Amino acid sequence: MITAYCSDQKPLELPDLSAATRLPDNAVWIDMVEPTREEEASIERLLGLEVPTREDMKDIEPSSRLYVENGSVFLTASLLWKADTNLPMLTDVAFILTGHRLVTIRYAQPKSFALFIAALQRIPQERRTGVALLAKLLETIVDRTAEVLEQTVAGVDILSVHVFGDRVKKIRRPGNYLEEKLKDIAGYHRTLSKVRDSLSSLSRLLTFLHAIPAMQQDHEARELCRNVSRDVQSLSEHASFVAGNITFLLDASLGLINIEQNAIIKIFSIASVVFLPPTLVASVYGMNFEHMPELHFAYGYPTSLLLMVVSAIVPFFFFRWKGWL
């Protein structure tokens, strides 16, 4: 689907461009969402340029994602997608500055685009140029990324309380409680890794964008890009700090699980040691030799029982005295 956003009109859907000879003169933003090969060919014919395909956008080399060709600027960035789900992903989006127009090519629906489209009407008509719209769009993308990062930080803080527990309220936790929290930690780690990858991609894009002539000629857009670039750097540093916290939380959870498992093993070890003396007494008096002095002892049975109880109690209190229980 191709939608044209004009400087003085509402969005105009362009369902069929095969027979069109030109785009509207006031179309400042051409948004291509999951375009077909026929739609790509029509845009190439109308704009006189070759748009990158989905396979081209997957290249990770900077020379394939950031370049200038025949006076048009081609930029590709990896943006966060499905951040509100359990499986956040990255999607590649291409930005093309050609003349006074901005062309975007995307194969997903990042929330930042919906937010930008909703706020598009608030941009003054005289500021609806390709360069200005790109700067505003990048600002919206970074703001959305910051929002996802804030949600991740809040979730990690809550998860930290759950892992380490409340020191005031002593609540007994289920046996597999920490194992379930490991899945939450993995989810936050995945989200944060996608955020860091997206910020790294945006940082390279903004550095390249700031040097192009069209951006240098627009003072307001240039200053906005400079501010957005500083925001990206600040968010990247904060994301690195949060990544360290998540790593610490993962190590702490694994350590607590190991402590709980060692405590269980210690209980079984102590139990086996406590019941070893009574077992020895029962084994001695369970032997069936013909000549055993205690066989004719009238109080032999209760005495042996008392001896087994005492031999079990003495090691128990000894362990308690040593602080092993």
C-alpha positions as CSV (number, residue, x, y, z in Angstrom):
1,M,0.0,0.0,0.0
2,I,1.2,3.5,-0.9
3,T,0.0,6.6,0.9
4,A,0.9,10.1,-0.1
5,Y,0.9,12.8,2.6
6,C,0.5,16.3,1.0
7,S,1.5,19.6,2.4
8,D,-2.0,21.0,2.4
9,Q,-4.3,18.0,2.2
10,K,-5.2,14.9,4.0
11,P,-3.5,11.6,3.3
12,L,-4.1,10.4,-0.2
13,E,-4.0,6.6,-0.9
14,L,-2.5,5.7,-4.2
15,P,-3.9,2.2,-5.0
16,D,-2.9,2.1,-8.7
17,L,0.1,4.0,-10.0
18,S,0.7,1.9,-13.2
19,A,-1.0,4.5,-15.4
20,A,0.0,7.6,-13.5
21,T,2.4,10.1,-15.2
22,R,3.3,12.1,-12.1
23,L,2.8,12.3,-8.4
24,P,1.0,15.2,-6.8
25,D,3.3,18.3,-6.6
26,N,2.4,18.9,-3.0
27,A,3.1,15.3,-2.0
28,V,5.9,15.6,0.6
29,W,5.9,12.1,2.1
30,I,5.3,8.9,0.2
31,D,4.8,6.1,2.7
32,M,5.2,2.6,1.1
33,V,3.9,-0.2,3.4
34,E,4.7,-3.7,2.2
35,P,4.9,-2.6,-1.4
36,T,4.6,-5.1,-4.2
37,R,7.1,-5.3,-7.0
38,E,4.6,-3.5,-9.3
39,E,4.3,-0.6,-6.8
40,E,8.0,-0.3,-6.5
41,A,8.4,-0.2,-10.2
42,S,5.7,2.6,-10.4
43,I,7.4,4.7,-7.8
44,E,10.8,4.2,-9.5
45,R,9.3,5.4,-12.8
46,L,7.6,8.4,-11.2
47,L,10.5,9.5,-9.1
48,G,13.3,8.5,-11.4
49,L,15.3,6.5,-8.9
50,E,15.8,2.9,-7.9
51,V,14.3,2.1,-4.5
52,P,15.9,-0.5,-2.3
53,T,14.2,-3.9,-2.1
54,R,13.5,-5.9,1.0
55,E,16.7,-7.9,0.5
56,D,18.8,-4.8,0.0
57,M,17.5,-3.4,3.3
58,K,18.8,-6.4,5.1
59,D,22.5,-5.6,4.3
60,I,24.4,-4.6,7.3
61,E,27.3,-2.9,5.6
62,P,27.1,0.9,6.2
63,S,27.8,1.5,2.5
64,S,24.7,-0.4,1.6
65,R,22.5,1.3,4.2
66,L,23.7,4.9,4.0
67,Y,24.6,6.4,0.6
68,V,23.9,9.2,-1.8
69,E,23.0,8.4,-5.4
70,N,22.1,10.8,-8.2
71,G,21.3,13.5,-5.7
72,S,19.0,11.4,-3.6
73,V,19.9,10.3,-0.1
74,F,19.2,6.7,0.9
75,L,19.1,5.8,4.6
76,T,18.2,2.5,6.2
77,A,17.6,1.9,10.0
78,S,16.6,-1.0,12.2
79,L,13.6,0.1,14.2
80,L,11.9,-1.6,17.2
81,W,8.7,-3.5,16.4
82,K,6.3,-5.4,18.6
83,A,7.9,-3.9,21.7
84,D,4.6,-4.4,23.7
85,T,4.6,-8.1,23.1
86,N,6.6,-11.0,24.5
87,L,8.6,-11.2,21.2
88,P,10.0,-7.8,20.3
89,M,11.7,-7.6,16.9
90,L,13.6,-5.3,14.7
91,T,12.4,-4.3,11.3
92,D,14.4,-2.5,8.6
93,V,12.9,0.8,7.3
94,A,14.3,2.7,4.3
95,F,14.2,6.5,4.2
96,I,14.8,8.3,0.9
97,L,15.2,12.1,0.5
98,T,14.7,13.0,-3.1
99,G,14.0,16.6,-4.0
100,H,11.5,18.1,-1.6
101,R,10.0,14.7,-0.8
102,L,10.5,12.0,1.8
103,V,9.9,8.4,0.8
104,T,9.7,5.6,3.4
105,I,9.7,1.9,2.7
106,R,8.7,-0.5,5.5
107,Y,7.4,-4.0,5.8
108,A,6.0,-3.7,9.4
109,Q,3.9,-1.3,11.4
110,P,6.2,0.2,14.1
111,K,4.1,2.2,16.6
112,S,6.3,5.2,16.1
113,F,4.9,5.7,12.6
114,A,1.4,5.6,13.8
115,L,2.3,8.2,16.5
116,F,3.9,10.4,13.8
117,I,1.0,10.2,11.5
118,A,-1.4,11.1,14.3
119,A,0.7,14.2,15.0
120,L,1.3,15.2,11.4
121,Q,-1.5,17.7,11.3
122,R,0.2,19.7,14.1
123,I,3.2,20.4,11.9
124,P,2.9,23.9,10.2
125,Q,2.3,23.7,6.5
126,E,5.4,25.7,5.7
127,R,7.5,23.1,7.6
128,R,6.2,20.1,5.7
129,T,9.2,19.4,3.6
130,G,11.0,16.1,3.2
131,V,14.0,17.1,5.4
132,A,11.8,18.6,8.1
133,L,9.4,15.6,8.1
134,L,12.4,13.2,8.3
135,A,13.8,15.0,11.3
136,K,10.4,15.0,13.1
137,L,9.9,11.3,12.2
138,L,13.3,10.4,13.7
139,E,12.5,12.4,16.8
140,T,9.2,10.4,17.2
141,I,11.1,7.1,16.6
142,V,13.7,8.0,19.3
143,D,10.9,9.1,21.7
144,R,9.1,5.8,21.2
145,T,12.4,3.9,21.8
146,A,12.9,5.9,25.0
147,E,9.4,4.9,26.2
148,V,10.2,1.2,25.6
149,L,13.5,1.6,27.5
150,E,11.6,3.3,30.4
151,Q,9.1,0.4,30.5
152,T,12.0,-2.1,30.5
153,V,13.7,-0.3,33.4
154,A,10.4,-0.2,35.4
155,G,9.9,-4.0,34.8
156,V,13.5,-4.8,35.8
157,D,13.1,-2.9,39.1
158,I,9.9,-4.8,39.9
159,L,11.5,-8.1,38.9
160,S,14.5,-7.3,41.2
161,V,12.1,-7.0,44.2
162,H,10.5,-10.3,43.2
163,V,13.9,-12.1,43.0
164,F,15.4,-10.8,46.2
165,G,12.2,-10.6,48.1
166,D,10.9,-8.2,50.7
167,R,13.0,-8.1,53.8
168,V,10.0,-7.1,55.9
169,K,7.5,-9.7,54.7
170,K,8.9,-13.2,54.9
171,I,6.7,-15.0,52.3
172,R,7.5,-18.6,51.4
173,R,8.0,-18.9,47.7
174,P,7.1,-21.9,45.5
175,G,9.9,-24.2,44.6
176,N,10.1,-23.2,40.9
177,Y,9.6,-19.5,41.6
178,L,13.1,-18.3,40.6
179,E,13.1,-20.6,37.6
180,E,10.0,-18.8,36.3
181,K,11.7,-15.4,36.9
182,L,14.6,-16.5,34.7
183,K,12.1,-16.4,31.8
184,D,11.2,-12.8,32.7
185,I,14.8,-11.8,32.8
186,A,15.4,-13.4,29.4
187,G,12.4,-11.4,28.0
188,Y,13.8,-8.1,29.3
189,H,17.2,-9.0,28.0
190,R,15.8,-9.6,24.5
191,T,13.9,-6.3,24.6
192,L,17.0,-4.4,25.7
193,S,19.2,-6.0,23.1
194,K,16.7,-4.9,20.4
195,V,16.7,-1.4,21.8
196,R,20.5,-1.2,21.8
197,D,20.7,-2.5,18.2
198,S,18.1,0.1,17.1
199,L,19.8,2.9,18.9
200,S,23.1,1.9,17.3
201,S,21.5,1.9,13.9
202,L,19.9,5.3,14.5
203,S,23.2,6.8,15.7
204,R,24.9,5.9,12.4
205,L,22.0,7.2,10.4
206,L,21.9,10.6,12.3
207,T,25.7,11.0,11.9
208,F,25.4,10.5,8.1
209,L,22.2,12.6,7.8
210,H,23.7,15.6,9.6
211,A,26.4,15.9,6.9
212,I,24.2,16.0,3.8
213,P,23.7,19.5,2.2
214,A,19.9,19.4,2.4
215,M,20.1,19.1,6.2
216,Q,22.8,21.8,6.5
217,Q,20.5,24.2,4.6
218,D,17.6,23.7,7.0
219,H,18.7,25.3,10.3
220,E,15.7,24.1,12.3
221,A,15.9,20.5,11.0
222,R,19.6,20.5,11.6
223,E,19.2,21.6,15.2
224,L,16.5,19.0,15.7
225,C,18.7,16.2,14.4
226,R,21.5,17.4,16.6
227,N,19.2,17.1,19.7
228,V,17.9,13.7,18.6
229,S,21.5,12.6,18.1
230,R,22.3,13.6,21.7
231,D,19.2,11.8,22.9
232,V,20.3,8.6,21.1
233,Q,23.7,8.8,22.8
234,S,22.2,9.4,26.2
235,L,19.8,6.5,25.7
236,S,22.6,4.2,24.5
237,E,24.5,4.9,27.7
238,H,21.5,4.3,29.8
239,A,20.7,1.1,28.0
240,S,24.3,-0.1,28.7
241,F,23.7,0.6,32.4
242,V,20.4,-1.3,32.4
243,A,22.1,-4.2,30.6
244,G,24.6,-4.4,33.4
245,N,21.7,-4.5,35.9
246,I,20.0,-7.3,34.0
247,T,23.3,-9.3,33.9
248,F,23.6,-8.9,37.7
249,L,20.0,-9.9,38.2
250,L,20.6,-13.0,36.1
251,D,23.7,-14.0,38.0
252,A,22.0,-13.3,41.3
253,S,19.0,-15.5,40.3
254,L,21.3,-18.3,39.3
255,G,23.2,-17.9,42.6
256,L,20.0,-18.0,44.7
257,I,18.8,-21.1,42.8
258,N,22.2,-22.7,43.6
259,I,21.9,-21.7,47.3
260,E,18.4,-23.2,47.5
261,Q,19.6,-26.4,45.9
262,N,22.6,-26.6,48.2
263,A,20.2,-26.1,51.2
264,I,18.1,-29.1,50.1
265,I,21.2,-31.2,49.6
266,K,22.5,-30.2,53.0
267,I,19.2,-31.2,54.7
268,F,19.4,-34.7,53.1
269,S,23.1,-35.0,54.1
270,I,22.4,-34.1,57.7
271,A,19.4,-36.4,57.8
272,S,21.5,-39.3,56.6
273,V,24.2,-38.5,59.2
274,V,21.5,-38.2,62.0
275,F,20.0,-41.5,61.2
276,L,23.3,-43.3,60.7
277,P,23.9,-44.1,64.4
278,P,20.4,-45.6,65.0
279,T,20.9,-47.6,61.9
280,L,24.2,-48.9,63.3
281,V,22.5,-49.9,66.6
282,A,19.7,-51.6,64.8
283,S,22.1,-53.5,62.6
284,V,24.2,-54.7,65.5
285,Y,21.2,-56.1,67.4
286,G,19.6,-57.4,64.3
287,M,22.4,-59.9,63.8
288,N,21.4,-63.6,64.3
289,F,24.4,-65.0,66.0
290,E,23.7,-67.8,68.4
291,H,25.8,-66.5,71.3
292,M,24.8,-62.8,72.0
293,P,24.8,-61.7,75.6
294,E,21.9,-59.2,75.1
295,L,19.5,-61.8,73.7
296,H,18.4,-62.9,77.1
297,F,18.4,-59.4,78.6
298,A,14.8,-58.7,79.9
299,Y,15.0,-55.0,79.0
300,G,17.1,-55.4,75.9
301,Y,14.4,-54.3,73.5
302,P,13.4,-51.0,75.2
303,T,17.1,-50.3,75.9
304,S,18.0,-50.7,72.2
305,L,15.2,-48.4,71.3
306,L,16.3,-45.8,73.8
307,L,19.9,-46.1,72.5
308,M,18.7,-45.5,68.9
309,V,16.7,-42.4,69.9
310,V,19.6,-41.0,71.9
311,S,22.1,-41.7,69.1
312,A,19.8,-39.7,66.7
313,I,19.2,-36.8,69.1
314,V,22.8,-36.2,70.0
315,P,24.0,-35.5,66.4
316,F,21.0,-33.3,65.8
317,F,21.7,-31.0,68.7
318,F,25.4,-31.0,67.9
319,F,24.6,-29.8,64.4
320,R,22.3,-27.1,65.8
321,W,25.1,-26.0,68.2
322,K,27.5,-25.7,65.3
323,G,25.0,-23.7,63.3
324,W,24.7,-26.2,60.5
325,L,20.9,-26.3,60.8
